[in-house]
Amino acid sequence: MHHGIHNLKSSWVLCANLYFAHRRDPRLLTSFLADRIDNRIVEIQRLELEWAEPHPLDPTTLLGESKGKRGANQTSPDLTFIVGLKGGGQGLFLTENKFVEHSFYRCSGRKKEHKNPDSRRCLDARLVIDNPGTQCHLLNWKTETRTNRRYWDYIRISDVGRNRLRQCPAAVAGYQLFRQQALAEALARSSKYDLVVTSVAYDERNEALIRSMRGAGIQDFREDWGTLFAGKAQFASFSHQAWVRWVRENDVDDSWNDWLEWVVERYDLAE
């Protein structure tokens, strides 16, 4: 049982209540994702919480997160949709779910306990982008409990990103999104999936989260994050309010009325 099950502010529990509750009848979720993200989606085949692929596409193998496990100390998205596409292909949506959090957190490599010899270098985007092997502390952990992380093996910064970024995108408030971007790109390159999307589900009222990476040059993660990278993985975002509105407007047989009433009251999602 998740430790935050009775916490009204828990984003993990919100995720389970708003999305995982539809796993047995995902028709509305399917139409929502097709409308908001990619119209090739025809079905949701599986819906997973704290998802991780088995070896050799697991986070330990791909990203070097050797001390982690599903749901703890590794990049395992809060919510993952495995979807069927038109023509028989398969897609993968990795979703970071947020509610009241003010950011996507700072990079672990900048914490004092991890003895970064010069964390100021993280605030020079061009220095890190051009020389991650020497300038990113995540690639230079040499302790018994930490192994070198491989995020930069998959991250490619676009021309737009090089011009926009003032800091490493992971440094101050984007660590979770940066890791998920690396995982999505690694999986996209594996050719197992025909479509890989890294996404964020968020609360429309949470301006602090939306603007949390302004110091790095990212004014609004919804508009800017996807422009930073040159790779196969796509980026998308959708709000909890948009999902609730979709159910209200498209539940033609009223089968989700009780659910709607409950989540709207619990999370103050009334319009």
CYANA upper distance limits for C-alpha pairs under 8 A (distance plus 0.5 A):
  1 MET  CA      5 ILE  CA      7.93
  2 HIS  CA     13 VAL  CA      8.39
  4 GLY  CA     10 SER  CA      6.35
  4 GLY  CA     12 TRP  CA      8.17
  4 GLY  CA     13 VAL  CA      7.29
  5 ILE  CA     10 SER  CA      7.97
  5 ILE  CA     13 VAL  CA      6.44
  7 ASN  CA     13 VAL  CA      8.39
  8 LEU  CA    266 ARG  CA      7.99
  8 LEU  CA    267 TYR  CA      8.04
  9 LYS  CA     14 LEU  CA      8.42
  9 LYS  CA     99 PHE  CA      7.58
  9 LYS  CA    100 VAL  CA      7.06
 10 SER  CA     14 LEU  CA      6.76
 10 SER  CA     99 PHE  CA      7.87
 11 SER  CA     15 CYS  CA      6.51
 11 SER  CA     97 ASN  CA      6.96
 11 SER  CA     98 LYS  CA      5.94
 11 SER  CA     99 PHE  CA      5.56
 11 SER  CA    100 VAL  CA      7.83
 12 TRP  CA     16 ALA  CA      6.95
 12 TRP  CA     78 ASP  CA      7.53
 12 TRP  CA     97 ASN  CA      7.66
 12 TRP  CA     98 LYS  CA      8.48
 13 VAL  CA     17 ASN  CA      6.65
 14 LEU  CA     18 LEU  CA      6.38
 14 LEU  CA     99 PHE  CA      8.16
 15 CYS  CA     19 TYR  CA      6.21
 15 CYS  CA     20 PHE  CA      7.26
 15 CYS  CA     78 ASP  CA      8.07
 15 CYS  CA     79 LEU  CA      7.89
 15 CYS  CA     97 ASN  CA      6.92
 16 ALA  CA     20 PHE  CA      5.12
 16 ALA  CA     21 ALA  CA      6.73
 16 ALA  CA     49 LEU  CA      8.31
 17 ASN  CA     21 ALA  CA      6.08
 17 ASN  CA    263 VAL  CA      7.96
 18 LEU  CA     22 HIS  CA      8.30
 18 LEU  CA    240 HIS  CA      8.27
 18 LEU  CA    263 VAL  CA      7.67
 19 TYR  CA     23 ARG  CA      7.95
 19 TYR  CA     29 LEU  CA      8.41
 20 PHE  CA     47 LEU  CA      7.39
 20 PHE  CA     48 GLU  CA      8.12
 20 PHE  CA     49 LEU  CA      8.11
 22 HIS  CA     26 PRO  CA      5.71
 22 HIS  CA     29 LEU  CA      7.81
 23 ARG  CA     46 ARG  CA      7.91
 23 ARG  CA     47 LEU  CA      6.50
 26 PRO  CA     30 THR  CA      6.46
 26 PRO  CA     43 GLU  CA      8.40
 26 PRO  CA     44 ILE  CA      6.94
 27 ARG  CA     31 SER  CA      6.86
 27 ARG  CA     43 GLU  CA      7.89
 27 ARG  CA     44 ILE  CA      8.29
 28 LEU  CA     32 PHE  CA      6.58
 28 LEU  CA    246 TRP  CA      8.38
 28 LEU  CA    247 VAL  CA      7.13
 28 LEU  CA    250 ASN  CA      7.89
 28 LEU  CA    251 ASP  CA      7.99
 29 LEU  CA     33 LEU  CA      6.64
 29 LEU  CA     44 ILE  CA      8.29
 30 THR  CA     34 ALA  CA      6.64
 30 THR  CA     41 ILE  CA      7.51
 30 THR  CA     42 VAL  CA      7.28
 30 THR  CA     43 GLU  CA      6.14
 30 THR  CA     44 ILE  CA      6.34
 31 SER  CA     35 ASP  CA      6.57
 31 SER  CA     41 ILE  CA      8.45
 31 SER  CA     42 VAL  CA      8.33
 32 PHE  CA     36 ARG  CA      6.53
 32 PHE  CA    243 TRP  CA      7.66
 32 PHE  CA    246 TRP  CA      7.30
 33 LEU  CA     37 ILE  CA      5.80
 33 LEU  CA     38 ASP  CA      7.13
 33 LEU  CA     39 ASN  CA      8.30
 33 LEU  CA     41 ILE  CA      7.78
 34 ALA  CA     38 ASP  CA      5.34
 34 ALA  CA     39 ASN  CA      4.81
 34 ALA  CA     40 ARG  CA      7.10
 34 ALA  CA     41 ILE  CA      5.69
 34 ALA  CA     42 VAL  CA      7.90
 35 ASP  CA     39 ASN  CA      6.49
 36 ARG  CA    238 PHE  CA      7.93
 37 ILE  CA    236 ALA  CA      7.03
 40 ARG  CA     85 LEU  CA      5.71
 40 ARG  CA     86 LYS  CA      5.75
 41 ILE  CA     83 VAL  CA      7.03
 41 ILE  CA     84 GLY  CA      6.45
 41 ILE  CA     85 LEU  CA      5.12
 41 ILE  CA     86 LYS  CA      6.92
 42 VAL  CA     83 VAL  CA      7.94
 42 VAL  CA     84 GLY  CA      6.23
 42 VAL  CA     85 LEU  CA      5.96
 42 VAL  CA     86 LYS  CA      6.70
 43 GLU  CA     83 VAL  CA      6.12
 43 GLU  CA     84 GLY  CA      5.58
 43 GLU  CA     85 LEU  CA      7.67
 44 ILE  CA     81 PHE  CA      7.10
 44 ILE  CA     82 ILE  CA      6.52
 44 ILE  CA     83 VAL  CA      4.85
 44 ILE  CA     84 GLY  CA      6.69
 45 GLN  CA     81 PHE  CA      8.16
 45 GLN  CA     82 ILE  CA      6.09
 45 GLN  CA     83 VAL  CA      5.74
 45 GLN  CA     84 GLY  CA      6.91
 46 ARG  CA     81 PHE  CA      6.56
 46 ARG  CA     82 ILE  CA      5.63
 46 ARG  CA     83 VAL  CA      7.52
 47 LEU  CA     79 LEU  CA      7.74
 47 LEU  CA     80 THR  CA      6.29
 47 LEU  CA     81 PHE  CA      5.35
 47 LEU  CA     82 ILE  CA      6.90
 48 GLU  CA     79 LEU  CA      6.27
 48 GLU  CA     80 THR  CA      5.60
 48 GLU  CA     81 PHE  CA      7.13
 49 LEU  CA     77 PRO  CA      7.79
 49 LEU  CA     78 ASP  CA      5.91
 49 LEU  CA     79 LEU  CA      5.23
 49 LEU  CA     80 THR  CA      6.90
 50 GLU  CA     70 ARG  CA      6.67
 50 GLU  CA     71 GLY  CA      5.58
 50 GLU  CA     76 SER  CA      5.53
 50 GLU  CA     77 PRO  CA      5.73
 50 GLU  CA     78 ASP  CA      5.21
 50 GLU  CA     79 LEU  CA      6.66
 50 GLU  CA     80 THR  CA      8.08
 51 TRP  CA     70 ARG  CA      7.24
 51 TRP  CA     71 GLY  CA      8.12
 51 TRP  CA     76 SER  CA      5.75
 51 TRP  CA     77 PRO  CA      6.35
 51 TRP  CA     78 ASP  CA      7.59
 51 TRP  CA     79 LEU  CA      7.44
 51 TRP  CA     80 THR  CA      6.74
 52 ALA  CA     58 ASP  CA      6.55
 52 ALA  CA     59 PRO  CA      7.61
 52 ALA  CA     70 ARG  CA      6.82
 52 ALA  CA     75 THR  CA      8.50
 52 ALA  CA     76 SER  CA      6.05
 52 ALA  CA     77 PRO  CA      8.24
 53 GLU  CA     57 LEU  CA      6.00
 53 GLU  CA     58 ASP  CA      5.36
 53 GLU  CA     59 PRO  CA      8.18
 54 PRO  CA     58 ASP  CA      5.65
 55 HIS  CA     61 THR  CA      7.59
 56 PRO  CA     61 THR  CA      6.58
 56 PRO  CA     62 LEU  CA      8.05
 57 LEU  CA     61 THR  CA      6.97
 57 LEU  CA     62 LEU  CA      6.61
 57 LEU  CA    187 LEU  CA      7.62
 58 ASP  CA     62 LEU  CA      6.60
 59 PRO  CA     63 LEU  CA      5.63
 59 PRO  CA     64 GLY  CA      7.17
 59 PRO  CA     65 GLU  CA      6.43
 59 PRO  CA     66 SER  CA      8.44
 59 PRO  CA     74 GLN  CA      7.16
 59 PRO  CA     75 THR  CA      6.91
 59 PRO  CA     76 SER  CA      8.28
 59 PRO  CA    183 LEU  CA      7.88
 60 THR  CA     64 GLY  CA      5.18
 60 THR  CA     65 GLU  CA      4.91
 60 THR  CA     66 SER  CA      5.33
 60 THR  CA     67 LYS  CA      8.41
 60 THR  CA     68 GLY  CA      7.92
 60 THR  CA     74 GLN  CA      8.38
 61 THR  CA     65 GLU  CA      8.05
 61 THR  CA     66 SER  CA      8.35
 62 LEU  CA    150 ARG  CA      7.64
 62 LEU  CA    183 LEU  CA      7.94
 62 LEU  CA    186 ALA  CA      7.43
 63 LEU  CA    149 ARG  CA      6.18
 63 LEU  CA    150 ARG  CA      5.14
 63 LEU  CA    151 TYR  CA      6.35
 63 LEU  CA    182 ALA  CA      8.40
 63 LEU  CA    183 LEU  CA      7.72
 64 GLY  CA    147 THR  CA      6.99
 64 GLY  CA    148 ASN  CA      6.76
 64 GLY  CA    149 ARG  CA      5.31
 64 GLY  CA    150 ARG  CA      6.23
 65 GLU  CA     73 ASN  CA      8.09
 65 GLU  CA     74 GLN  CA      6.37
 65 GLU  CA     75 THR  CA      8.46
 65 GLU  CA    147 THR  CA      7.64
 65 GLU  CA    149 ARG  CA      6.99
 66 SER  CA    146 ARG  CA      8.31
 66 SER  CA    147 THR  CA      7.36
 67 LYS  CA     73 ASN  CA      7.31
 67 LYS  CA     74 GLN  CA      8.19
 67 LYS  CA    145 THR  CA      7.83
 67 LYS  CA    146 ARG  CA      8.02
 68 GLY  CA     72 ALA  CA      6.33
 68 GLY  CA     73 ASN  CA      4.82
 68 GLY  CA     74 GLN  CA      5.16
 69 LYS  CA     73 ASN  CA      6.84
 69 LYS  CA     74 GLN  CA      6.55
 70 ARG  CA     74 GLN  CA      7.32
 70 ARG  CA     76 SER  CA      6.58
 71 GLY  CA     75 THR  CA      8.37
 71 GLY  CA     76 SER  CA      6.33
 72 ALA  CA     76 SER  CA      8.28
 75 THR  CA    176 GLN  CA      8.36
 75 THR  CA    179 ARG  CA      6.96
 75 THR  CA    180 GLN  CA      6.93
 75 THR  CA    183 LEU  CA      7.96
 77 PRO  CA     94 LEU  CA      6.23
 77 PRO  CA     95 THR  CA      6.16
 77 PRO  CA     96 GLU  CA      6.14
 77 PRO  CA    180 GLN  CA      7.72
 78 ASP  CA     94 LEU  CA      8.33
 78 ASP  CA     95 THR  CA      6.57
 78 ASP  CA     96 GLU  CA      5.86
 78 ASP  CA     97 ASN  CA      6.46
 79 LEU  CA     94 LEU  CA      6.88
 79 LEU  CA     95 THR  CA      5.55
 79 LEU  CA     96 GLU  CA      7.14
 79 LEU  CA     97 ASN  CA      7.58
 80 THR  CA     92 LEU  CA      7.63
 80 THR  CA     93 PHE  CA      6.00
 80 THR  CA     94 LEU  CA      5.29
 80 THR  CA     95 THR  CA      6.34
 81 PHE  CA     92 LEU  CA      6.33
 81 PHE  CA     93 PHE  CA      5.49
 81 PHE  CA     94 LEU  CA      7.31
 82 ILE  CA     90 GLN  CA      7.68
 82 ILE  CA     91 GLY  CA      6.34
 82 ILE  CA     92 LEU  CA      5.28
 82 ILE  CA     93 PHE  CA      7.04
 83 VAL  CA     90 GLN  CA      6.22
 83 VAL  CA     91 GLY  CA      5.48
 83 VAL  CA     92 LEU  CA      6.70
 83 VAL  CA     93 PHE  CA      8.38
 84 GLY  CA     88 GLY  CA      7.15
 84 GLY  CA     89 GLY  CA      6.58
 84 GLY  CA     90 GLN  CA      5.22
 84 GLY  CA     91 GLY  CA      6.69
 85 LEU  CA     89 GLY  CA      5.46
 85 LEU  CA     90 GLN  CA      6.03
 85 LEU  CA     91 GLY  CA      7.18
 89 GLY  CA    193 TYR  CA      7.89
 89 GLY  CA    194 ASP  CA      6.35
 90 GLN  CA    193 TYR  CA      5.95
 90 GLN  CA    194 ASP  CA      6.06
 90 GLN  CA    195 LEU  CA      7.30
 91 GLY  CA    193 TYR  CA      5.90
 91 GLY  CA    194 ASP  CA      6.08
 91 GLY  CA    195 LEU  CA      4.94
 91 GLY  CA    196 VAL  CA      6.29
 92 LEU  CA    193 TYR  CA      7.20
 92 LEU  CA    195 LEU  CA      6.68
 92 LEU  CA    196 VAL  CA      5.33
 92 LEU  CA    197 VAL  CA      6.78
 93 PHE  CA    196 VAL  CA      6.44
 93 PHE  CA    197 VAL  CA      5.24
 93 PHE  CA    198 THR  CA      6.40
 93 PHE  CA    199 SER  CA      7.43
 94 LEU  CA    180 GLN  CA      8.01
 94 LEU  CA    184 ALA  CA      7.71
 94 LEU  CA    196 VAL  CA      8.29
 94 LEU  CA    197 VAL  CA      6.67
 94 LEU  CA    198 THR  CA      5.31
 94 LEU  CA    199 SER  CA      6.46
 95 THR  CA    198 THR  CA      6.54
 95 THR  CA    199 SER  CA      5.15
 95 THR  CA    200 VAL  CA      5.74
 95 THR  CA    201 ALA  CA      7.14
 96 GLU  CA    177 LEU  CA      8.14
 96 GLU  CA    199 SER  CA      6.81
 96 GLU  CA    200 VAL  CA      5.30
 96 GLU  CA    201 ALA  CA      6.77
 97 ASN  CA    200 VAL  CA      6.35
 97 ASN  CA    201 ALA  CA      5.29
 97 ASN  CA    202 TYR  CA      6.70
 98 LYS  CA    200 VAL  CA      7.91
 98 LYS  CA    201 ALA  CA      6.61
 98 LYS  CA    202 TYR  CA      5.38
 98 LYS  CA    203 ASP  CA      7.44
 99 PHE  CA    202 TYR  CA      6.35
 99 PHE  CA    203 ASP  CA      6.01
 99 PHE  CA    206 ASN  CA      7.96
100 VAL  CA    203 ASP  CA      8.07
100 VAL  CA    206 ASN  CA      7.06
100 VAL  CA    209 LEU  CA      8.47
101 GLU  CA    209 LEU  CA      7.03
102 HIS  CA    206 ASN  CA      8.09
102 HIS  CA    208 ALA  CA      5.70
102 HIS  CA    209 LEU  CA      5.02
102 HIS  CA    212 SER  CA      7.18
103 SER  CA    173 ALA  CA      5.81
103 SER  CA    174 GLY  CA      7.54
103 SER  CA    208 ALA  CA      7.67
103 SER  CA    209 LEU  CA      5.38
103 SER  CA    210 ILE  CA      8.49
103 SER  CA    212 SER  CA      5.85
103 SER  CA    213 MET  CA      8.14
104 PHE  CA    173 ALA  CA      5.55
104 PHE  CA    174 GLY  CA      5.26
104 PHE  CA    175 TYR  CA      6.40
104 PHE  CA    176 GLN  CA      5.83
104 PHE  CA    177 LEU  CA      7.07
104 PHE  CA    209 LEU  CA      8.12
104 PHE  CA    212 SER  CA      8.39
105 TYR  CA    172 VAL  CA      7.11
105 TYR  CA    173 ALA  CA      4.95
105 TYR  CA    174 GLY  CA      6.31
105 TYR  CA    175 TYR  CA      6.07
105 TYR  CA    176 GLN  CA      7.06
106 ARG  CA    110 ARG  CA      7.98
106 ARG  CA    170 ALA  CA      7.00
106 ARG  CA    171 ALA  CA      5.92
106 ARG  CA    172 VAL  CA      4.75
106 ARG  CA    173 ALA  CA      5.19
106 ARG  CA    174 GLY  CA      6.79
106 ARG  CA    175 TYR  CA      5.89
107 CYS  CA    111 LYS  CA      7.89
107 CYS  CA    170 ALA  CA      6.12
107 CYS  CA    171 ALA  CA      5.49
107 CYS  CA    172 VAL  CA      6.93
107 CYS  CA    173 ALA  CA      8.08
107 CYS  CA    174 GLY  CA      8.05
107 CYS  CA    175 TYR  CA      5.51
108 SER  CA    114 HIS  CA      8.05
108 SER  CA    138 LEU  CA      8.46
108 SER  CA    175 TYR  CA      8.44
109 GLY  CA    114 HIS  CA      6.71
109 GLY  CA    116 ASN  CA      7.00
109 GLY  CA    136 CYS  CA      8.43
109 GLY  CA    137 HIS  CA      6.06
109 GLY  CA    138 LEU  CA      5.97
110 ARG  CA    114 HIS  CA      7.58
110 ARG  CA    115 LYS  CA      8.33
110 ARG  CA    116 ASN  CA      6.56
110 ARG  CA    119 SER  CA      6.23
110 ARG  CA    137 HIS  CA      8.24
110 ARG  CA    171 ALA  CA      7.76
111 LYS  CA    115 LYS  CA      7.71
111 LYS  CA    116 ASN  CA      7.88
112 LYS  CA    116 ASN  CA      7.41
116 ASN  CA    137 HIS  CA      6.65
119 SER  CA    123 LEU  CA      8.23
120 ARG  CA    124 ASP  CA      8.00
121 ARG  CA    127 LEU  CA      7.66
121 ARG  CA    128 VAL  CA      7.73
121 ARG  CA    135 GLN  CA      7.43
122 CYS  CA    128 VAL  CA      7.08
122 CYS  CA    135 GLN  CA      8.20
122 CYS  CA    136 CYS  CA      7.77
122 CYS  CA    167 GLN  CA      6.74
122 CYS  CA    168 CYS  CA      6.12
122 CYS  CA    171 ALA  CA      6.50
123 LEU  CA    166 ARG  CA      7.38
123 LEU  CA    167 GLN  CA      4.78
123 LEU  CA    168 CYS  CA      6.65
123 LEU  CA    171 ALA  CA      7.65
123 LEU  CA    216 ALA  CA      8.49
124 ASP  CA    128 VAL  CA      7.06
124 ASP  CA    166 ARG  CA      6.75
124 ASP  CA    167 GLN  CA      5.56
124 ASP  CA    168 CYS  CA      7.28
125 ALA  CA    129 ILE  CA      6.48
125 ALA  CA    162 ARG  CA      8.29
125 ALA  CA    165 LEU  CA      6.52
125 ALA  CA    166 ARG  CA      5.60
125 ALA  CA    167 GLN  CA      4.61
125 ALA  CA    168 CYS  CA      5.28
125 ALA  CA    169 PRO  CA      8.35
126 ARG  CA    130 ASP  CA      6.39
126 ARG  CA    162 ARG  CA      7.58
126 ARG  CA    166 ARG  CA      8.21
126 ARG  CA    167 GLN  CA      8.34
127 LEU  CA    131 ASN  CA      6.56
127 LEU  CA    132 PRO  CA      8.36
127 LEU  CA    135 GLN  CA      7.64
128 VAL  CA    132 PRO  CA      5.45
128 VAL  CA    135 GLN  CA      5.96
128 VAL  CA    136 CYS  CA      6.84
128 VAL  CA    168 CYS  CA      7.05
129 ILE  CA    157 ILE  CA      7.90
129 ILE  CA    168 CYS  CA      7.90
131 ASN  CA    135 GLN  CA      6.30
131 ASN  CA    136 CYS  CA      8.34
132 PRO  CA    136 CYS  CA      5.44
132 PRO  CA    139 LEU  CA      8.07
132 PRO  CA    152 TRP  CA      7.45
133 GLY  CA    139 LEU  CA      6.66
133 GLY  CA    140 ASN  CA      8.28
134 THR  CA    139 LEU  CA      8.16
134 THR  CA    140 ASN  CA      8.15
136 CYS  CA    140 ASN  CA      7.63
137 HIS  CA    141 TRP  CA      6.99
138 LEU  CA    148 ASN  CA      6.37
138 LEU  CA    149 ARG  CA      5.96
139 LEU  CA    148 ASN  CA      5.11
139 LEU  CA    149 ARG  CA      5.90
139 LEU  CA    150 ARG  CA      7.40
140 ASN  CA    148 ASN  CA      6.23
141 TRP  CA    146 ARG  CA      6.40
141 TRP  CA    147 THR  CA      6.26
141 TRP  CA    148 ASN  CA      5.79
142 LYS  CA    146 ARG  CA      7.07
142 LYS  CA    147 THR  CA      7.01
142 LYS  CA    148 ASN  CA      7.83
143 THR  CA    147 THR  CA      7.56
150 ARG  CA    154 TYR  CA      8.10
151 TYR  CA    155 ILE  CA      6.94
151 TYR  CA    178 PHE  CA      8.48
151 TYR  CA    179 ARG  CA      6.98
151 TYR  CA    182 ALA  CA      5.81
151 TYR  CA    183 LEU  CA      8.16
152 TRP  CA    156 ARG  CA      8.11
152 TRP  CA    182 ALA  CA      7.85
154 TYR  CA    182 ALA  CA      6.00
154 TYR  CA    183 LEU  CA      8.43
154 TYR  CA    185 GLU  CA      6.54
154 TYR  CA    186 ALA  CA      6.51
155 ILE  CA    181 GLN  CA      8.00
155 ILE  CA    182 ALA  CA      6.26
155 ILE  CA    185 GLU  CA      7.84
155 ILE  CA    229 PHE  CA      7.59
155 ILE  CA    230 ALA  CA      8.42
155 ILE  CA    231 GLY  CA      8.23
156 ARG  CA    229 PHE  CA      6.08
156 ARG  CA    230 ALA  CA      5.84
156 ARG  CA    231 GLY  CA      7.04
157 ILE  CA    161 GLY  CA      6.14
157 ILE  CA    162 ARG  CA      6.91
157 ILE  CA    228 LEU  CA      6.24
157 ILE  CA    229 PHE  CA      4.99
157 ILE  CA    230 ALA  CA      6.21
158 SER  CA    162 ARG  CA      6.73
158 SER  CA    227 THR  CA      7.69
158 SER  CA    228 LEU  CA      5.88
158 SER  CA    229 PHE  CA      5.20
158 SER  CA    230 ALA  CA      5.25
159 ASP  CA    163 ASN  CA      6.83
159 ASP  CA    228 LEU  CA      8.20
160 VAL  CA    164 ARG  CA      6.50
160 VAL  CA    227 THR  CA      6.91
160 VAL  CA    228 LEU  CA      6.48
161 GLY  CA    165 LEU  CA      6.11
161 GLY  CA    227 THR  CA      7.04
161 GLY  CA    228 LEU  CA      4.46
161 GLY  CA    229 PHE  CA      7.07
162 ARG  CA    228 LEU  CA      8.05
164 ARG  CA    217 GLY  CA      6.20
164 ARG  CA    218 ILE  CA      7.93
164 ARG  CA    228 LEU  CA      8.39
165 LEU  CA    169 PRO  CA      7.67
165 LEU  CA    216 ALA  CA      6.04
165 LEU  CA    217 GLY  CA      5.53
165 LEU  CA    218 ILE  CA      7.66
166 ARG  CA    215 GLY  CA      7.80
166 ARG  CA    216 ALA  CA      5.35
166 ARG  CA    217 GLY  CA      6.11
167 GLN  CA    171 ALA  CA      7.40
167 GLN  CA    215 GLY  CA      7.95
167 GLN  CA    216 ALA  CA      5.20
167 GLN  CA    217 GLY  CA      8.02
168 CYS  CA    216 ALA  CA      7.48
169 PRO  CA    173 ALA  CA      8.16
169 PRO  CA    174 GLY  CA      6.18
169 PRO  CA    175 TYR  CA      7.80
169 PRO  CA    178 PHE  CA      7.37
169 PRO  CA    213 MET  CA      8.34
169 PRO  CA    216 ALA  CA      6.75
170 ALA  CA    174 GLY  CA      4.90
170 ALA  CA    175 TYR  CA      4.57
170 ALA  CA    176 GLN  CA      8.04
170 ALA  CA    177 LEU  CA      8.10
170 ALA  CA    178 PHE  CA      6.12
171 ALA  CA    175 TYR  CA      7.00
172 VAL  CA    213 MET  CA      7.98
172 VAL  CA    216 ALA  CA      8.43
173 ALA  CA    212 SER  CA      6.80
173 ALA  CA    213 MET  CA      6.20
174 GLY  CA    178 PHE  CA      6.55
174 GLY  CA    213 MET  CA      7.21
175 TYR  CA    179 ARG  CA      6.74
176 GLN  CA    180 GLN  CA      6.68
177 LEU  CA    181 GLN  CA      6.45
178 PHE  CA    182 ALA  CA      6.81
179 ARG  CA    183 LEU  CA      6.77
180 GLN  CA    184 ALA  CA      6.53
180 GLN  CA    198 THR  CA      7.21
181 GLN  CA    185 GLU  CA      6.61
181 GLN  CA    198 THR  CA      6.73
181 GLN  CA    233 ALA  CA      8.12
182 ALA  CA    186 ALA  CA      6.64
183 LEU  CA    187 LEU  CA      6.71
184 ALA  CA    188 ALA  CA      6.53
184 ALA  CA    196 VAL  CA      6.78
184 ALA  CA    197 VAL  CA      7.22
184 ALA  CA    198 THR  CA      6.55
184 ALA  CA    233 ALA  CA      6.36
185 GLU  CA    189 ARG  CA      6.68
185 GLU  CA    196 VAL  CA      8.21
185 GLU  CA    231 GLY  CA      7.22
185 GLU  CA    232 LYS  CA      6.73
185 GLU  CA    233 ALA  CA      5.59
186 ALA  CA    190 SER  CA      6.91
187 LEU  CA    191 SER  CA      7.71
187 LEU  CA    192 LYS  CA      7.76
187 LEU  CA    193 TYR  CA      7.98
187 LEU  CA    196 VAL  CA      7.77
188 ALA  CA    192 LYS  CA      7.87
188 ALA  CA    193 TYR  CA      6.97
188 ALA  CA    194 ASP  CA      8.17
188 ALA  CA    195 LEU  CA      7.56
188 ALA  CA    196 VAL  CA      6.10
188 ALA  CA    232 LYS  CA      6.47
188 ALA  CA    233 ALA  CA      6.36
189 ARG  CA    232 LYS  CA      7.59
195 LEU  CA    233 ALA  CA      7.97
196 VAL  CA    232 LYS  CA      8.15
196 VAL  CA    233 ALA  CA      5.74
196 VAL  CA    234 GLN  CA      6.90
197 VAL  CA    233 ALA  CA      6.05
197 VAL  CA    234 GLN  CA      5.12
197 VAL  CA    235 PHE  CA      5.96
197 VAL  CA    236 ALA  CA      7.47
198 THR  CA    233 ALA  CA      7.47
198 THR  CA    234 GLN  CA      6.70
198 THR  CA    235 PHE  CA      5.47
198 THR  CA    236 ALA  CA      7.04
199 SER  CA    235 PHE  CA      6.01
199 SER  CA    236 ALA  CA      5.19
199 SER  CA    237 SER  CA      5.62
199 SER  CA    238 PHE  CA      8.38
200 VAL  CA    236 ALA  CA      7.24
200 VAL  CA    237 SER  CA      5.18
200 VAL  CA    238 PHE  CA      7.00
201 ALA  CA    237 SER  CA      6.36
201 ALA  CA    238 PHE  CA      5.61
201 ALA  CA    239 SER  CA      5.83
201 ALA  CA    240 HIS  CA      6.93
202 TYR  CA    206 ASN  CA      8.17
202 TYR  CA    237 SER  CA      8.19
202 TYR  CA    238 PHE  CA      7.07
202 TYR  CA    239 SER  CA      5.28
202 TYR  CA    240 HIS  CA      6.41
203 ASP  CA    239 SER  CA      5.99
203 ASP  CA    240 HIS  CA      6.11
203 ASP  CA    241 GLN  CA      7.36
204 GLU  CA    239 SER  CA      6.45
204 GLU  CA    240 HIS  CA      7.89
204 GLU  CA    241 GLN  CA      7.35
206 ASN  CA    210 ILE  CA      6.98
207 GLU  CA    211 ARG  CA      6.53
208 ALA  CA    212 SER  CA      6.06
210 ILE  CA    219 GLN  CA      8.46
210 ILE  CA    220 ASP  CA      5.92
210 ILE  CA    221 PHE  CA      6.31
210 ILE  CA    222 ARG  CA      7.68
211 ARG  CA    218 ILE  CA      8.00
211 ARG  CA    219 GLN  CA      6.15
211 ARG  CA    220 ASP  CA      5.70
211 ARG  CA    221 PHE  CA      7.40
212 SER  CA    219 GLN  CA      8.46
212 SER  CA    220 ASP  CA      8.43
213 MET  CA    217 GLY  CA      7.28
213 MET  CA    218 ILE  CA      5.72
213 MET  CA    219 GLN  CA      7.10
213 MET  CA    220 ASP  CA      8.06
213 MET  CA    221 PHE  CA      7.81
214 ARG  CA    218 ILE  CA      5.26
214 ARG  CA    219 GLN  CA      5.25
214 ARG  CA    220 ASP  CA      7.95
218 ILE  CA    224 ASP  CA      6.37
218 ILE  CA    225 TRP  CA      7.54
219 GLN  CA    224 ASP  CA      7.47
220 ASP  CA    224 ASP  CA      6.37
220 ASP  CA    225 TRP  CA      8.28
221 PHE  CA    225 TRP  CA      5.49
222 ARG  CA    226 GLY  CA      8.33
222 ARG  CA    236 ALA  CA      7.83
222 ARG  CA    237 SER  CA      6.61
223 GLU  CA    227 THR  CA      8.27
224 ASP  CA    228 LEU  CA      7.46
225 TRP  CA    229 PHE  CA      8.43
225 TRP  CA    235 PHE  CA      8.01
226 GLY  CA    234 GLN  CA      7.45
226 GLY  CA    235 PHE  CA      5.58
226 GLY  CA    236 ALA  CA      7.92
238 PHE  CA    242 ALA  CA      7.33
238 PHE  CA    243 TRP  CA      8.15
239 SER  CA    243 TRP  CA      7.02
240 HIS  CA    244 VAL  CA      6.80
241 GLN  CA    245 ARG  CA      6.60
241 GLN  CA    269 LEU  CA      6.87
242 ALA  CA    246 TRP  CA      6.61
243 TRP  CA    247 VAL  CA      6.90
244 VAL  CA    248 ARG  CA      6.75
244 VAL  CA    260 LEU  CA      7.74
244 VAL  CA    269 LEU  CA      8.36
245 ARG  CA    249 GLU  CA      6.62
246 TRP  CA    250 ASN  CA      6.39
247 VAL  CA    251 ASP  CA      5.93
247 VAL  CA    256 TRP  CA      8.12
247 VAL  CA    260 LEU  CA      8.39
248 ARG  CA    260 LEU  CA      7.90
251 ASP  CA    255 SER  CA      7.28
251 ASP  CA    256 TRP  CA      7.28
256 TRP  CA    260 LEU  CA      6.58
257 ASN  CA    261 GLU  CA      6.71
258 ASP  CA    262 TRP  CA      6.73
259 TRP  CA    263 VAL  CA      6.65
260 LEU  CA    264 VAL  CA      6.44
261 GLU  CA    265 GLU  CA      6.75
262 TRP  CA    266 ARG  CA      6.54
263 VAL  CA    267 TYR  CA      6.33
263 VAL  CA    268 ASP  CA      8.23
263 VAL  CA    269 LEU  CA      7.83
264 VAL  CA    268 ASP  CA      5.78
264 VAL  CA    269 LEU  CA      5.01
264 VAL  CA    270 ALA  CA      6.10
265 GLU  CA    269 LEU  CA      7.37
265 GLU  CA    270 ALA  CA      7.92
